[in-house]
Amino acid sequence: MLDNLTQRLARVMKTLKGEARLTESNIADALREVRMALLEADVALPVVKDFIAAVKEKAVGEEVIGSLSPGQALVGVVHREMTKLMGEAHQGLNLAAQPPAIVLMAGLQGAGKTTTTGKLAKLLKETQKKKVLVVSCDVYRPAAIEQLKTVAAQAGVEFFPSSPSDKPEAIAAAAVDYAKRHYFDVLLVDTAGRLAIDAEMMDEIKRLHAALNPVETLFVVDAMLGQDAVNTARAFGEALPLTGVILTKLDGDARGGAALSVRHVTGKPIKFAGVGEKLSGLEAFHPERMASRVLGMGDILSLVEEARKSVDEEQAKAFAQKLKSGKGFDLNDFKDQIGQMRKMGGMSAFMDKLPAQFAQAASQLGGGAEEKMIRRVEGIINSMTPLERSKPELIKASRKRRIAAGAGVQVQEVNRLLNQFEQTQKVMKQFSKGGIAKLMRGMKGLKGMMPGM
């Protein structure tokens, strides 16, 4: 996300190299680059103006101390101001209310409200041990109610049935009554969206809000909307007393300006960010961490948290012990590591949280049609015997033909996998001897590597 801004800021650091301090003259060109990058990233013009003015005020005269270069000092100022722009600190949901705590989901059609409702339900159930009920008041979109029913089943939470012939207010009242009688902690209400903002939609959601009196009113906005996200956010902010924002599709190819604009426009905190299609793809939004990612510093804390959630701790310990003991890295380990990476969202999600210099090295591991490639790798390994997986050096021509036939691929694919495994094996040997620095150096040599590792 916002790769262009990251690259431009790297150039800014080079431009200011050698200066003794930040002055009005030597930061003028640098801020022009930052301004252009923000505009190209679809950040709203008023937001850009306020942001640049704040950075300029804080940066002029800032002393360059210790080992910092002026470019690094400017990035420090930009990081602080960007964090402030996005809300300074993470704010979670306030569910301190007489059960059920009602959460109203609002936003345009196509923003991902229904999927996000399922993601939030799953998050509350698994991380806060809440008993969650979900209900759909969208009686307009075909199959909207069925979609939420399916999503609720996948999330493992209860779904309150409704019908397109019912009135939204009647559905909401019945769901609240059911939630009270069955002692639910949280009721998530999915509302109807439209393809554009209109008076009818706003009137309906105002009536729903008045009837429900929710503790949280969350505005779900598509990060790919760019400038339009600002207009939508403003309209919803004027119609409803919003308490927070959820950004969806933050992992898409969008320029991501909504992430930097929506907090400034609504004055409400971004509470969560949706990444990926899976129901586990909802992250708490931390402004400081997001600013670090935008500026190429990575987000190691979120990466560690994701690993903690997704990775089998016992399996990871056993793998680390195996490396430490020098017993080697075989194709069983290769397959296991692909599986662990998949649980964390795949290679692209992993790289998105790495610092820029590491991500650049890691990008050489490949990209593109990740899931298809990962399945192919697993298929090839599954076609091998246990002995072949533990001793890949045994795999010669006749065995390769048998493995290729079993996996439904060409022999060349088996050769490619074995070559890639050999390269990875070398990296793992370096890692067991010299730690992360050697590992990252070794990654530079892994051109054409299958994604997922």
Residue, then its C-alpha position, 0 to 999 in steps of 0.5 A: m500500500l502507498d508504495n509510491l509514497t515510500q519510494r518518494l520519501a526514500r528519494v527525499m532522504k537522499t536529497l537532504k543528505g549532507e545538510a547540517r539541519l532542516t531549514e525552510s529552503n532545504i525542505a521545500d523541494a522535499l515537501r513538494e515530493v511528499r505533497m505530490a505522492l500524497l495526491e497521487a495516492d488519492v489523499a483528499l486535497p484539504v487533508v494534504k494541505d493540512f498535513i504538509a503545513a503541519v510537517k513544515e511547521k514541525a520540521v523547520g529548524e529541527e536539529v539533526i543530532g547523533s547519527l541521523s541524517p536530515g532526511q531521516a529527521l524529516v521522515g521522523v517528523v512525517h511519521r509523527e504527523m502521519t500517526k496523528l493524522m490517522g488517530e495517534a493510538h488504536q481505539g477498540l470497540n466500546l462494548a461496556a453496555q447492558p447486554p446485548a451491546i448493539v453495533l450498527m454497520a453502515g456504508l455504501q453497497g459494495a464496501g464489504k459490510t456483510t463480510t466485515t460483519g462476519k469478520l467482526a463477529k469472529l474476532l469478538k468471539e475468538t479474542q474477547k469470548k463474546k456470545v455474538l448474534v448477527v442480523s441482516c436488515d438489508v431487505y433490498r439486495p438479492a440474497a443479502i440475508e442468505q449471504l450473512k447467514t452463510v458468513a455467520a455459519q463460517a464465523g461460528v456465530e448465531f444468525f437471526p433469520s429475517s425476510p425481504s418482506d419484513k421492514p428493517e425496523a421490525i427485523a431490528a426490534a425482533a433481533v434485539d428482543y431475541a438477543k435479550r432473551h437468549y443472553f447474547d453479549v453483542l448484536l451486530v446489525d448489518t444494514a442496507g447499502r446503496l450504489a450511491i448516497d441518497a436521501e432514502m437510504m440515509d433516512e432509513i439508517k437514521r430511523l434504525h439508529a434511533a430505534l436501536n440506540p447502538v453503543e457503536t455505529l461503525f462506518v465501513v468504507d472501501a479503501m479503493l474508493g480514493q477521493d470518493a471515500v471522503n465524500t461518502a465519509r462526510a455524508f455518513g458523518e453528518a447523518l449518523p453519530l459515528t463512533g468509528v470506521i472500518l477500512t476494507k480491501l486495504d490489501g488491494d491494488a488501490r492507492g490507499g488514500a482513504a486510510l490517510s483521509v477518512r479519520h481527518v474528515t470524520g473525526k472518528p477513529i479507524k478501529f479496524a482494517g480488513v485485509g483479504e477475503k478470509l474471515s480471519g482477515l480483520e486487523a486492529f488498526h494502529p495508526e503508528r504501525m500503519a504510518s511505519r508501513v507507509l514510510g517503509m519501516g515495516d510493521i514487525l509488531s503486527l507481523v509477530e501478532e499475526a504469527r502468534k495467532s496463526v502459527d502452531e507454537e509446538q510445531a514452530k518450536a520443533f522446527a527451531q530445535k531441528l534447525k538448531s541441532g543441525k539435523g537439516f531442512d527437508l521437504n516435509d519442513f518445506k511443505d510445513q513452512i508453506g502451510q504456516m505462511r498461508k495461514m498468515g495470509g500468504m507471501s504478499a501479506f508477509m511482505d507488506k509488514l516487512p521493512a522496505q529493505f527486507a521486503q525488496a529482498a523478499s520480493q525476489l521469492g516470487g508473487g502473482a498467482e500465489e494460491k495456485m502455485i502453493r497448491r501445485v507445490e503441495g501436490i508435488i510433495n504429496s506425490m513423494t514417498p516419506l523417504e523421498r521427502s526426508k532425502p530429496e537427493l534420492i529423487k532421480a529421473s525415474r522417481k521424478r517421472r513418477i512424482a510428476a505423473g502423480a501430481g499431474v504436472q510436467v517433470q520440469e515442475v518437479n525439477r524446478l521445485l527441487n532446485q528451489f528447495e535446494q536454494t531454501q535449504k542453503v538459506m536455512k543452513q545460513f540461518s541456523k549458523g548466523g541468524i536473521a542477517k545471514l537469512m536476509r542476505g541469502m534471500k537475495g539469491l532466491k530468484g524465481m522462488m515459489p510464493g508462499m515460503 
